[in-house]
């Protein structure tokens, strides 16, 4: 299949057959995972700035990407627990002095496992609220479009979608760790398109990141739909530095997909 070789037309003029979705910050809950973790750390009594947590967040993500064989069977609770514990260990060793003091005080009071567990459980509970919303939206869309997921994840995304009762809606799951390709590399999008037999001109990509979701999708000829709510909470999100880029559509909730005028199903 040759991708991106047709003249680009207005999104409103296209016949959409396929919709691809990001996962984190899009299907689970409309907020970047870093911002979600930050809120739960603070609620648990661990005061951090976004910048302070960012170092631990990035470290845990990198470690998890190297541990996909171990994580392959994990569900969401096990995955989040793993990430939180790696984050806390890193922050306790390499965080700013005030962060190390806070982590050390919790460890000294024998409260660190309890705090880590609370952060995990509250994060997962929040995700389940998001899954309920996504399930309703996807059920409506799946009768008219073929659907897929394109996500930078840890090799266990199919498990998590199955847990959330979302897997049944998707014809393909492009999990970066399973394929060895990470967004914004176009190869991850191309893999999903090929699996579905879809052409970019007839496909929309929905995600919360301009840099990782919308821009690479647009370059391939897809319609780019930005889920703005996650980024609007923190306008300085590192995944949204493309200040000059304008997506084809901007939505504040997944339910708004039902209102887009391009939503015409092909009958041939």
Order of alpha helices (4+ residues) and beta strands (2+ residues): beta-alpha-alpha-alpha-alpha-alpha-alpha-beta-alpha-beta-alpha-alpha-beta-alpha-beta-alpha-beta
